[in-house]
Amino acid sequence: MADPIEEEVQKEIKANKILIYGKGTKQMPMCGFTRETMQFFDRYGYPYELIDVLQNPAKREFLTGMTNWPTLPKVFIDGQFYGDTDILDPMAAKGEIEPLLKKAFGK
Amino acid sequence: MISSDALTSYIRRAMPDAVVSVTDRTGTMDHFSIRVVSNHFKGKNLLDRHRMVYQALDEPMKDGRIHALEIKAETSDGT
């Protein structure tokens, strides 16, 4: 039988072109890095979802194993894992984010 | 809370050639920004480079001595 957490995560990744697993909510991010990641995507104007996993240790652990990445936030774009702003910022500096998002949103 | 020397030695244990610069972002010695230069990163993409650093710091991250970490991982020729 499939792991319900895995099914939930796969569904979330599929449903959101830009998905941030982080701490807190859009209205009240509970972590500086989560806020930074939201600000990063605000610059591009595409919709993103923030899913709070602060109160869900089992899901947090699943995501860590799945991505082999220990920290939050964790960013997925078009189903692919992209780490956090430490990865996204250098990509942005090289002009790689805009085309990636354009492609993800089919524009 | 961890000293920059202790943090650096965790990284050197995994990557003996590493040159590590540590910045304490909050004055509390648990939110860091670090820059690691090592040729162990050659041929690895950014995600894998960061995974290597997280792996080296697994212990102090798990026990809470490091609360937050921002990483720059480069090779000596600047890639």
N, CA and C atoms of all chains as a GROMACS GRO file, in nm:
protein
  558
    1MET      N    1   0.083  -0.120   0.000
    1MET     CA    2   0.000   0.000   0.000
    1MET      C    3   0.088   0.126   0.000
    2ALA      N    4   0.045   0.224  -0.076
    2ALA     CA    5   0.125   0.346  -0.085
    2ALA      C    6   0.120   0.424   0.046
    3ASP      N    7   0.228   0.489   0.077
    3ASP     CA    8   0.239   0.572   0.195
    3ASP      C    9   0.149   0.696   0.177
    4PRO      N   10   0.055   0.718   0.270
    4PRO     CA   11  -0.036   0.833   0.254
    4PRO      C   12   0.038   0.968   0.251
    5ILE      N   13   0.147   0.978   0.324
    5ILE     CA   14   0.223   1.105   0.321
    5ILE      C   15   0.282   1.125   0.183
    6GLU      N   16   0.337   1.016   0.127
    6GLU     CA   17   0.396   1.025  -0.006
    6GLU      C   18   0.290   1.067  -0.109
    7GLU      N   19   0.172   1.006  -0.098
    7GLU     CA   20   0.063   1.041  -0.191
    7GLU      C   21   0.025   1.188  -0.179
    8GLU      N   22   0.018   1.235  -0.055
    8GLU     CA   23  -0.018   1.375  -0.029
    8GLU      C   24   0.087   1.468  -0.092
    9VAL      N   25   0.214   1.435  -0.071
    9VAL     CA   26   0.323   1.519  -0.124
    9VAL      C   27   0.321   1.520  -0.277
   10GLN      N   28   0.305   1.401  -0.336
   10GLN     CA   29   0.302   1.394  -0.483
   10GLN      C   30   0.188   1.478  -0.539
   11LYS      N   31   0.074   1.472  -0.470
   11LYS     CA   32  -0.043   1.548  -0.514
   11LYS      C   33  -0.014   1.699  -0.505
   12GLU      N   34   0.047   1.741  -0.395
   12GLU     CA   35   0.078   1.883  -0.375
   12GLU      C   36   0.178   1.933  -0.479
   13ILE      N   37   0.278   1.851  -0.506
   13ILE     CA   38   0.381   1.890  -0.603
   13ILE      C   39   0.321   1.904  -0.742
   14LYS      N   40   0.227   1.814  -0.772
   14LYS     CA   41   0.164   1.817  -0.904
   14LYS      C   42   0.070   1.938  -0.917
   15ALA      N   43   0.004   1.972  -0.807
   15ALA     CA   44  -0.099   2.076  -0.812
   15ALA      C   45  -0.041   2.218  -0.813
   16ASN      N   46   0.086   2.233  -0.773
   16ASN     CA   47   0.142   2.367  -0.760
   16ASN      C   48   0.272   2.379  -0.839
   17LYS      N   49   0.270   2.467  -0.939
   17LYS     CA   50   0.389   2.484  -1.024
   17LYS      C   51   0.507   2.533  -0.943
   18ILE      N   52   0.477   2.623  -0.848
   18ILE     CA   53   0.581   2.664  -0.753
   18ILE      C   54   0.531   2.629  -0.614
   19LEU      N   55   0.605   2.544  -0.547
   19LEU     CA   56   0.562   2.498  -0.416
   19LEU      C   57   0.676   2.515  -0.316
   20ILE      N   58   0.644   2.581  -0.204
   20ILE     CA   59   0.742   2.597  -0.097
   20ILE      C   60   0.692   2.519   0.024
   21TYR      N   61   0.769   2.421   0.069
   21TYR     CA   62   0.742   2.363   0.200
   21TYR      C   63   0.824   2.444   0.299
   22GLY      N   64   0.754   2.506   0.395
   22GLY     CA   65   0.827   2.593   0.486
   22GLY      C   66   0.763   2.597   0.623
   23LYS      N   67   0.791   2.707   0.691
   23LYS     CA   68   0.741   2.723   0.827
   23LYS      C   69   0.648   2.843   0.831
   24GLY      N   70   0.523   2.820   0.874
   24GLY     CA   71   0.428   2.929   0.887
   24GLY      C   72   0.340   2.942   0.764
   25THR      N   73   0.272   3.055   0.756
   25THR     CA   74   0.180   3.079   0.646
   25THR      C   75   0.226   3.201   0.567
   26LYS      N   76   0.163   3.222   0.450
   26LYS     CA   77   0.199   3.340   0.370
   26LYS      C   78   0.179   3.468   0.450
   27GLN      N   79   0.070   3.471   0.528
   27GLN     CA   80   0.042   3.590   0.608
   27GLN      C   81   0.143   3.603   0.722
   28MET      N   82   0.188   3.489   0.773
   28MET     CA   83   0.277   3.493   0.887
   28MET      C   84   0.387   3.385   0.878
   29PRO      N   85   0.486   3.411   0.792
   29PRO     CA   86   0.596   3.314   0.784
   29PRO      C   87   0.671   3.309   0.918
   30MET      N   88   0.703   3.189   0.963
   30MET     CA   89   0.762   3.173   1.096
   30MET      C   90   0.914   3.154   1.089
   31CYS      N   91   0.972   3.187   0.977
   31CYS     CA   92   1.115   3.162   0.963
   31CYS      C   93   1.168   3.257   0.858
   32GLY      N   94   1.282   3.318   0.886
   32GLY     CA   95   1.340   3.417   0.795
   32GLY      C   96   1.364   3.362   0.656
   33PHE      N   97   1.406   3.235   0.650
   33PHE     CA   98   1.435   3.175   0.520
   33PHE      C   99   1.308   3.151   0.439
   34THR      N  100   1.200   3.116   0.509
   34THR     CA  101   1.072   3.099   0.440
   34THR      C  102   1.027   3.234   0.383
   35ARG      N  103   1.042   3.339   0.463
   35ARG     CA  104   1.005   3.474   0.417
   35ARG      C  105   1.090   3.514   0.296
   36GLU      N  106   1.220   3.489   0.306
   36GLU     CA  107   1.310   3.522   0.195
   36GLU      C  108   1.270   3.451   0.066
   37THR      N  109   1.227   3.327   0.081
   37THR     CA  110   1.189   3.248  -0.036
   37THR      C  111   1.062   3.304  -0.099
   38MET      N  112   0.967   3.347  -0.014
   38MET     CA  113   0.845   3.409  -0.066
   38MET      C  114   0.880   3.538  -0.140
   39GLN      N  115   0.970   3.618  -0.080
   39GLN     CA  116   1.010   3.744  -0.144
   39GLN      C  117   1.078   3.718  -0.278
   40PHE      N  118   1.154   3.609  -0.282
   40PHE     CA  119   1.220   3.571  -0.408
   40PHE      C  120   1.116   3.553  -0.518
   41PHE      N  121   1.011   3.476  -0.488
   41PHE     CA  122   0.912   3.447  -0.592
   41PHE      C  123   0.818   3.566  -0.617
   42ASP      N  124   0.800   3.652  -0.517
   42ASP     CA  125   0.718   3.773  -0.537
   42ASP      C  126   0.772   3.855  -0.654
   43ARG      N  127   0.903   3.853  -0.674
   43ARG     CA  128   0.965   3.933  -0.781
   43ARG      C  129   0.918   3.890  -0.920
   44TYR      N  130   0.878   3.763  -0.932
   44TYR     CA  131   0.847   3.711  -1.065
   44TYR      C  132   0.699   3.719  -1.100
   45GLY      N  133   0.615   3.731  -0.996
   45GLY     CA  134   0.474   3.750  -1.021
   45GLY      C  135   0.394   3.625  -1.058
   46TYR      N  136   0.455   3.510  -1.047
   46TYR     CA  137   0.378   3.387  -1.071
   46TYR      C  138   0.322   3.338  -0.937
   47PRO      N  139   0.206   3.273  -0.942
   47PRO     CA  140   0.149   3.224  -0.816
   47PRO      C  141   0.232   3.110  -0.757
   48TYR      N  142   0.243   3.112  -0.626
   48TYR     CA  143   0.311   3.001  -0.558
   48TYR      C  144   0.230   2.962  -0.436
   49GLU      N  145   0.256   2.842  -0.390
   49GLU     CA  146   0.188   2.794  -0.269
   49GLU      C  147   0.293   2.772  -0.162
   50LEU      N  148   0.256   2.808  -0.040
   50LEU     CA  149   0.341   2.777   0.075
   50LEU      C  150   0.267   2.676   0.162
   51ILE      N  151   0.328   2.564   0.186
   51ILE     CA  152   0.266   2.464   0.272
   51ILE      C  153   0.348   2.453   0.400
   52ASP      N  154   0.277   2.473   0.511
   52ASP     CA  155   0.340   2.475   0.642
   52ASP      C  156   0.361   2.331   0.692
   53VAL      N  157   0.486   2.295   0.719
   53VAL     CA  158   0.507   2.160   0.773
   53VAL      C  159   0.568   2.165   0.914
   54LEU      N  160   0.562   2.285   0.972
   54LEU     CA  161   0.620   2.304   1.105
   54LEU      C  162   0.558   2.209   1.208
   55GLN      N  163   0.426   2.190   1.198
   55GLN     CA  164   0.358   2.107   1.298
   55GLN      C  165   0.342   1.962   1.254
   56ASN      N  166   0.413   1.925   1.150
   56ASN     CA  167   0.394   1.791   1.096
   56ASN      C  168   0.528   1.719   1.078
   57PRO      N  169   0.584   1.671   1.190
   57PRO     CA  170   0.718   1.612   1.185
   57PRO      C  171   0.729   1.491   1.091
   58ALA      N  172   0.623   1.412   1.079
   58ALA     CA  173   0.630   1.294   0.993
   58ALA      C  174   0.646   1.337   0.848
   59LYS      N  175   0.573   1.440   0.808
   59LYS     CA  176   0.582   1.489   0.671
   59LYS      C  177   0.718   1.555   0.646
   60ARG      N  178   0.764   1.629   0.746
   60ARG     CA  179   0.896   1.692   0.736
   60ARG      C  180   1.004   1.588   0.712
   61GLU      N  181   0.995   1.480   0.789
   61GLU     CA  182   1.094   1.374   0.778
   61GLU      C  183   1.086   1.305   0.642
   62PHE      N  184   0.962   1.284   0.595
   62PHE     CA  185   0.946   1.223   0.464
   62PHE      C  186   1.012   1.311   0.356
   63LEU      N  187   0.986   1.441   0.363
   63LEU     CA  188   1.040   1.534   0.263
   63LEU      C  189   1.193   1.538   0.267
   64THR      N  190   1.248   1.531   0.388
   64THR     CA  191   1.394   1.530   0.402
   64THR      C  192   1.453   1.408   0.334
   65GLY      N  193   1.391   1.292   0.357
   65GLY     CA  194   1.440   1.169   0.294
   65GLY      C  195   1.424   1.172   0.143
   66MET      N  196   1.311   1.223   0.099
   66MET     CA  197   1.280   1.226  -0.044
   66MET      C  198   1.379   1.313  -0.121
   67THR      N  199   1.415   1.427  -0.061
   67THR     CA  200   1.500   1.523  -0.132
   67THR      C  201   1.647   1.509  -0.093
   68ASN      N  202   1.675   1.432   0.014
   68ASN     CA  203   1.809   1.426   0.070
   68ASN      C  204   1.858   1.568   0.102
   69TRP      N  205   1.771   1.644   0.165
   69TRP     CA  206   1.797   1.785   0.196
   69TRP      C  207   1.742   1.812   0.334
   70PRO      N  208   1.826   1.846   0.432
   70PRO     CA  209   1.780   1.845   0.571
   70PRO      C  210   1.698   1.964   0.616
   71THR      N  211   1.704   2.077   0.544
   71THR     CA  212   1.647   2.199   0.600
   71THR      C  213   1.520   2.243   0.527
   72LEU      N  214   1.446   2.329   0.594
   72LEU     CA  215   1.333   2.399   0.534
   72LEU      C  216   1.379   2.542   0.508
   73PRO      N  217   1.324   2.613   0.413
   73PRO     CA  218   1.224   2.566   0.318
   73PRO      C  219   1.280   2.474   0.210
   74LYS      N  220   1.190   2.404   0.146
   74LYS     CA  221   1.223   2.320   0.030
   74LYS      C  222   1.135   2.366  -0.085
   75VAL      N  223   1.199   2.395  -0.196
   75VAL     CA  224   1.126   2.452  -0.310
   75VAL      C  225   1.116   2.350  -0.424
   76PHE      N  226   0.994   2.337  -0.477
   76PHE     CA  227   0.973   2.256  -0.597
   76PHE      C  228   0.919   2.346  -0.707
   77ILE      N  229   0.979   2.336  -0.826
   77ILE     CA  230   0.927   2.408  -0.942
   77ILE      C  231   0.896   2.306  -1.049
   78ASP      N  232   0.770   2.305  -1.091
   78ASP     CA  233   0.726   2.212  -1.194
   78ASP      C  234   0.766   2.068  -1.160
   79GLY      N  235   0.749   2.032  -1.035
   79GLY     CA  236   0.774   1.894  -0.992
   79GLY      C  237   0.919   1.862  -0.959
   80GLN      N  238   1.010   1.957  -0.987
   80GLN     CA  239   1.152   1.934  -0.962
   80GLN      C  240   1.196   2.002  -0.833
   81PHE      N  241   1.285   1.937  -0.760
   81PHE     CA  242   1.336   1.996  -0.638
   81PHE      C  243   1.449   2.095  -0.667
   82TYR      N  244   1.440   2.215  -0.609
   82TYR     CA  245   1.544   2.316  -0.630
   82TYR      C  246   1.604   2.369  -0.501
   83GLY      N  247   1.595   2.292  -0.392
   83GLY     CA  248   1.660   2.336  -0.268
   83GLY      C  249   1.596   2.460  -0.210
   84ASP      N  250   1.677   2.564  -0.187
   84ASP     CA  251   1.627   2.688  -0.128
   84ASP      C  252   1.693   2.807  -0.199
   85THR      N  253   1.686   2.924  -0.137
   85THR     CA  254   1.737   3.043  -0.206
   85THR      C  255   1.890   3.038  -0.226
   86ASP      N  256   1.960   2.956  -0.149
   86ASP     CA  257   2.104   2.938  -0.175
   86ASP      C  258   2.128   2.883  -0.315
   87ILE      N  259   2.033   2.807  -0.365
   87ILE     CA  260   2.041   2.751  -0.500
   87ILE      C  261   1.974   2.846  -0.600
   88LEU      N  262   1.858   2.902  -0.558
   88LEU     CA  263   1.780   2.984  -0.651
   88LEU      C  264   1.848   3.118  -0.682
   89ASP      N  265   1.912   3.178  -0.582
   89ASP     CA  266   1.977   3.309  -0.605
   89ASP      C  267   2.086   3.302  -0.713
   90PRO      N  268   2.180   3.206  -0.705
   90PRO     CA  269   2.279   3.194  -0.813
   90PRO      C  270   2.215   3.163  -0.948
   91MET      N  271   2.105   3.085  -0.947
   91MET     CA  272   2.035   3.058  -1.074
   91MET      C  273   1.975   3.186  -1.130
   92ALA      N  274   1.920   3.267  -1.041
   92ALA     CA  275   1.861   3.395  -1.084
   92ALA      C  276   1.969   3.486  -1.141
   93ALA      N  277   2.086   3.487  -1.077
   93ALA     CA  278   2.197   3.571  -1.124
   93ALA      C  279   2.239   3.531  -1.265
   94LYS      N  280   2.222   3.404  -1.297
   94LYS     CA  281   2.257   3.356  -1.431
   94LYS      C  282   2.139   3.366  -1.528
   95GLY      N  283   2.028   3.422  -1.480
   95GLY     CA  284   1.912   3.439  -1.567
   95GLY      C  285   1.837   3.310  -1.596
   96GLU      N  286   1.848   3.214  -1.506
   96GLU     CA  287   1.787   3.083  -1.535
   96GLU      C  288   1.645   3.067  -1.480
   97ILE      N  289   1.605   3.157  -1.390
   97ILE     CA  290   1.476   3.138  -1.324
   97ILE      C  291   1.358   3.176  -1.415
   98GLU      N  292   1.371   3.294  -1.477
   98GLU     CA  293   1.262   3.342  -1.563
   98GLU      C  294   1.220   3.239  -1.669
   99PRO      N  295   1.316   3.187  -1.748
   99PRO     CA  296   1.276   3.086  -1.848
   99PRO      C  297   1.219   2.958  -1.786
  100LEU      N  298   1.272   2.921  -1.669
  100LEU     CA  299   1.221   2.802  -1.601
  100LEU      C  300   1.075   2.820  -1.562
  101LEU      N  301   1.043   2.940  -1.509
  101LEU     CA  302   0.906   2.966  -1.466
  101LEU      C  303   0.813   2.981  -1.587
  102LYS      N  304   0.864   3.047  -1.691
  102LYS     CA  305   0.785   3.062  -1.813
  102LYS      C  306   0.743   2.927  -1.866
  103LYS      N  307   0.840   2.836  -1.868
  103LYS     CA  308   0.814   2.702  -1.918
  103LYS      C  309   0.715   2.630  -1.827
  104ALA      N  310   0.734   2.643  -1.696
  104ALA     CA  311   0.649   2.576  -1.600
  104ALA      C  312   0.503   2.621  -1.616
  105PHE      N  313   0.485   2.750  -1.643
  105PHE     CA  314   0.350   2.804  -1.654
  105PHE      C  315   0.301   2.806  -1.799
  106GLY      N  316   0.379   2.747  -1.887
  106GLY     CA  317   0.336   2.733  -2.025
  106GLY      C  318   0.320   2.864  -2.099
  107LYS      N  319   0.414   2.960  -2.073
  107LYS     CA  320   0.402   3.090  -2.138
  107LYS      C  321   0.516   3.112  -2.236
  108MET      N  322   2.454   2.678   1.961
  108MET     CA  323   2.571   2.764   1.960
  108MET      C  324   2.697   2.679   1.934
  109ILE      N  325   2.776   2.725   1.838
  109ILE     CA  326   2.898   2.652   1.804
  109ILE      C  327   3.004   2.755   1.763
  110SER      N  328   3.130   2.730   1.796
  110SER     CA  329   3.234   2.825   1.757
  110SER      C  330   3.266   2.807   1.608
  111SER      N  331   3.320   2.912   1.545
  111SER     CA  332   3.354   2.896   1.404
  111SER      C  333   3.462   2.791   1.385
  112ASP      N  334   3.553   2.777   1.484
  112ASP     CA  335   3.657   2.675   1.472
  112ASP      C  336   3.596   2.535   1.472
  113ALA      N  337   3.502   2.511   1.561
  113ALA     CA  338   3.440   2.379   1.568
  113ALA      C  339   3.362   2.350   1.439
  114LEU      N  340   3.292   2.452   1.390
  114LEU     CA  341   3.216   2.436   1.266
  114LEU      C  342   3.311   2.403   1.150
  115THR      N  343   3.420   2.479   1.143
  115THR     CA  344   3.518   2.457   1.037
  115THR      C  345   3.577   2.316   1.045
  116SER      N  346   3.603   2.269   1.165
  116SER     CA  347   3.665   2.137   1.176
  116SER      C  348   3.569   2.026   1.134
  117TYR      N  349   3.439   2.044   1.157
  117TYR     CA  350   3.341   1.947   1.104
  117TYR      C  351   3.353   1.939   0.951
  118ILE      N  352   3.366   2.054   0.889
  118ILE     CA  353   3.371   2.054   0.742
  118ILE      C  354   3.502   1.995   0.692
  119ARG      N  355   3.612   2.027   0.762
  119ARG     CA  356   3.743   1.975   0.720
  119ARG      C  357   3.751   1.824   0.737
  120ARG      N  358   3.674   1.772   0.831
  120ARG     CA  359   3.675   1.626   0.850
  120ARG      C  360   3.624   1.558   0.723
  121ALA      N  361   3.526   1.620   0.661
  121ALA     CA  362   3.470   1.563   0.538
  121ALA      C  363   3.549   1.606   0.415
  122MET      N  364   3.598   1.730   0.417
  122MET     CA  365   3.670   1.784   0.302
  122MET      C  366   3.798   1.850   0.353
  123PRO      N  367   3.906   1.772   0.362
  123PRO     CA  368   4.028   1.822   0.427
  123PRO      C  369   4.087   1.947   0.363
  124ASP      N  370   4.061   1.970   0.234
  124ASP     CA  371   4.120   2.088   0.169
  124ASP      C  372   4.034   2.214   0.186
  125ALA      N  373   3.924   2.202   0.256
  125ALA     CA  374   3.826   2.311   0.257
  125ALA      C  375   3.879   2.438   0.324
  126VAL      N  376   3.856   2.550   0.257
  126VAL     CA  377   3.878   2.680   0.319
  126VAL      C  378   3.739   2.732   0.355
  127VAL      N  379   3.720   2.760   0.483
  127VAL     CA  380   3.586   2.792   0.532
  127VAL      C  381   3.584   2.932   0.591
  128SER      N  382   3.493   3.016   0.543
  128SER     CA  383   3.472   3.143   0.614
  128SER      C  384   3.333   3.142   0.675
  129VAL      N  385   3.330   3.176   0.802
  129VAL     CA  386   3.206   3.168   0.878
  129VAL      C  387   3.161   3.308   0.917
  130THR      N  388   3.035   3.341   0.889
  130THR     CA  389   2.979   3.468   0.936
  130THR      C  390   2.863   3.438   1.029
  131ASP      N  391   2.869   3.496   1.147
  131ASP     CA  392   2.762   3.484   1.245
  131ASP      C  393   2.657   3.589   1.210
  132ARG      N  394   2.539   3.546   1.165
  132ARG     CA  395   2.443   3.642   1.110
  132ARG      C  396   2.365   3.718   1.216
  133THR      N  397   2.355   3.662   1.335
  133THR     CA  398   2.265   3.721   1.434
  133THR      C  399   2.335   3.756   1.565
  134GLY      N  400   2.465   3.726   1.574
  134GLY     CA  401   2.537   3.752   1.698
  134GLY      C  402   2.509   3.648   1.806
  135THR      N  403   2.441   3.539   1.767
  135THR     CA  404   2.407   3.436   1.866
  135THR      C  405   2.480   3.305   1.840
  136MET      N  406   2.568   3.305   1.741
  136MET     CA  407   2.648   3.188   1.705
  136MET      C  408   2.565   3.062   1.677
  137ASP      N  409   2.446   3.081   1.624
  137ASP     CA  410   2.371   2.963   1.578
  137ASP      C  411   2.302   2.986   1.443
  138HIS      N  412   2.308   3.110   1.393
  138HIS     CA  413   2.260   3.139   1.257
  138HIS      C  414   2.382   3.181   1.176
  139PHE      N  415   2.421   3.096   1.082
  139PHE     CA  416   2.546   3.122   1.014
  139PHE      C  417   2.528   3.138   0.864
  140SER      N  418   2.623   3.212   0.810
  140SER     CA  419   2.640   3.212   0.667
  140SER      C  420   2.782   3.162   0.644
  141ILE      N  421   2.798   3.056   0.567
  141ILE     CA  422   2.934   3.005   0.548
  141ILE      C  423   2.968   2.994   0.400
  142ARG      N  424   3.096   3.014   0.372
  142ARG     CA  425   3.146   2.997   0.238
  142ARG      C  426   3.252   2.889   0.244
  143VAL      N  427   3.234   2.786   0.166
  143VAL     CA  428   3.327   2.674   0.167
  143VAL      C  429   3.390   2.662   0.029
  144VAL      N  430   3.522   2.666   0.026
  144VAL     CA  431   3.593   2.648  -0.101
  144VAL      C  432   3.668   2.515  -0.093
  145SER      N  433   3.634   2.423  -0.181
  145SER     CA  434   3.699   2.292  -0.178
  145SER      C  435   3.693   2.229  -0.316
  146ASN      N  436   3.797   2.158  -0.350
  146ASN     CA  437   3.795   2.090  -0.480
  146ASN      C  438   3.716   1.960  -0.477
  147HIS      N  439   3.668   1.923  -0.358
  147HIS     CA  440   3.574   1.810  -0.351
  147HIS      C  441   3.443   1.841  -0.424
  148PHE      N  442   3.420   1.970  -0.448
  148PHE     CA  443   3.295   2.010  -0.515
  148PHE      C  444   3.304   1.996  -0.667
  149LYS      N  445   3.424   1.971  -0.718
  149LYS     CA  446   3.441   1.965  -0.864
  149LYS      C  447   3.346   1.864  -0.926
  150GLY      N  448   3.280   1.906  -1.032
  150GLY     CA  449   3.191   1.815  -1.104
  150GLY      C  450   3.058   1.791  -1.036
  151LYS      N  451   3.035   1.859  -0.924
  151LYS     CA  452   2.906   1.841  -0.854
  151LYS      C  453   2.819   1.964  -0.877
  152ASN      N  454   2.690   1.943  -0.895
  152ASN     CA  455   2.602   2.058  -0.909
  152ASN      C  456   2.576   2.121  -0.772
  153LEU      N  457   2.513   2.239  -0.775
  153LEU     CA  458   2.492   2.314  -0.650
  153LEU      C  459   2.417   2.234  -0.544
  154LEU      N  460   2.312   2.165  -0.587
  154LEU     CA  461   2.235   2.087  -0.489
  154LEU      C  462   2.324   1.986  -0.419
  155ASP      N  463   2.406   1.915  -0.496
  155ASP     CA  464   2.492   1.813  -0.436
  155ASP      C  465   2.601   1.875  -0.348
  156ARG      N  466   2.652   1.991  -0.389
  156ARG     CA  467   2.752   2.059  -0.307
  156ARG      C  468   2.694   2.093  -0.170
  157HIS      N  469   2.572   2.145  -0.173
  157HIS     CA  470   2.509   2.181  -0.046
  157HIS      C  471   2.480   2.057   0.037
  158ARG      N  472   2.441   1.949  -0.030
  158ARG     CA  473   2.418   1.824   0.043
  158ARG      C  474   2.545   1.779   0.114
  159MET      N  475   2.661   1.796   0.046
  159MET     CA  476   2.788   1.757   0.108
  159MET      C  477   2.816   1.839   0.234
  160VAL      N  478   2.786   1.968   0.228
  160VAL     CA  479   2.809   2.054   0.345
  160VAL      C  480   2.713   2.016   0.458
  161TYR      N  481   2.585   1.996   0.423
  161TYR     CA  482   2.488   1.956   0.525
  161TYR      C  483   2.530   1.824   0.591
  162GLN      N  484   2.580   1.732   0.507
  162GLN     CA  485   2.622   1.602   0.559
  162GLN      C  486   2.737   1.619   0.660
  163ALA      N  487   2.833   1.704   0.622
  163ALA     CA  488   2.948   1.728   0.710
  163ALA      C  489   2.903   1.790   0.843
  164LEU      N  490   2.795   1.867   0.838
  164LEU     CA  491   2.748   1.937   0.958
  164LEU      C  492   2.627   1.868   1.021
  165ASP      N  493   2.606   1.743   0.984
  165ASP     CA  494   2.488   1.670   1.030
  165ASP      C  495   2.473   1.674   1.183
  166GLU      N  496   2.585   1.647   1.252
  166GLU     CA  497   2.581   1.638   1.398
  166GLU      C  498   2.539   1.772   1.463
  167PRO      N  499   2.612   1.881   1.438
  167PRO     CA  500   2.570   2.007   1.502
  167PRO      C  501   2.436   2.060   1.453
  168MET      N  502   2.390   2.015   1.335
  168MET     CA  503   2.257   2.059   1.291
  168MET      C  504   2.149   1.981   1.363
  169LYS      N  505   2.174   1.850   1.381
  169LYS     CA  506   2.074   1.767   1.447
  169LYS      C  507   2.061   1.801   1.595
  170ASP      N  508   2.177   1.828   1.661
  170ASP     CA  509   2.166   1.855   1.805
  170ASP      C  510   2.131   2.002   1.835
  171GLY      N  511   2.114   2.081   1.729
  171GLY     CA  512   2.062   2.216   1.749
  171GLY      C  513   2.168   2.323   1.768
  172ARG      N  514   2.297   2.284   1.766
  172ARG     CA  515   2.400   2.388   1.782
  172ARG      C  516   2.398   2.485   1.664
  173ILE      N  517   2.363   2.430   1.546
  173ILE     CA  518   2.342   2.518   1.431
  173ILE      C  519   2.192   2.523   1.404
  174HIS      N  520   2.137   2.643   1.411
  174HIS     CA  521   1.993   2.654   1.389
  174HIS      C  522   1.961   2.687   1.244
  175ALA      N  523   2.041   2.775   1.186
  175ALA     CA  524   2.015   2.814   1.048
  175ALA      C  525   2.146   2.836   0.976
  176LEU      N  526   2.144   2.803   0.848
  176LEU     CA  527   2.269   2.800   0.774
  176LEU      C  528   2.245   2.845   0.632
  177GLU      N  529   2.327   2.938   0.589
  177GLU     CA  530   2.324   2.980   0.450
  177GLU      C  531   2.458   2.939   0.393
  178ILE      N  532   2.458   2.878   0.275
  178ILE     CA  533   2.582   2.816   0.225
  178ILE      C  534   2.620   2.873   0.089
  179LYS      N  535   2.749   2.897   0.074
  179LYS     CA  536   2.806   2.917  -0.059
  179LYS      C  537   2.914   2.811  -0.076
  180ALA      N  538   2.907   2.736  -0.182
  180ALA     CA  539   3.003   2.626  -0.202
  180ALA      C  540   3.072   2.644  -0.337
  181GLU      N  541   3.203   2.662  -0.332
  181GLU     CA  542   3.278   2.689  -0.456
  181GLU      C  543   3.402   2.603  -0.463
  182THR      N  544   3.456   2.592  -0.584
  182THR     CA  545   3.586   2.526  -0.599
  182THR      C  546   3.694   2.634  -0.606
  183SER      N  547   3.820   2.593  -0.595
  183SER     CA  548   3.927   2.693  -0.586
  183SER      C  549   3.942   2.773  -0.716
  184ASP      N  550   3.894   2.718  -0.828
  184ASP     CA  551   3.902   2.798  -0.951
  184ASP      C  552   3.776   2.883  -0.972
  185GLY      N  553   3.696   2.892  -0.868
  185GLY     CA  554   3.586   2.988  -0.870
  185GLY      C  555   3.457   2.938  -0.935
  186THR      N  556   3.448   2.810  -0.963
  186THR     CA  557   3.323   2.759  -1.020
  186THR      C  558   3.229   2.710  -0.910
   0.00000   0.00000   0.00000
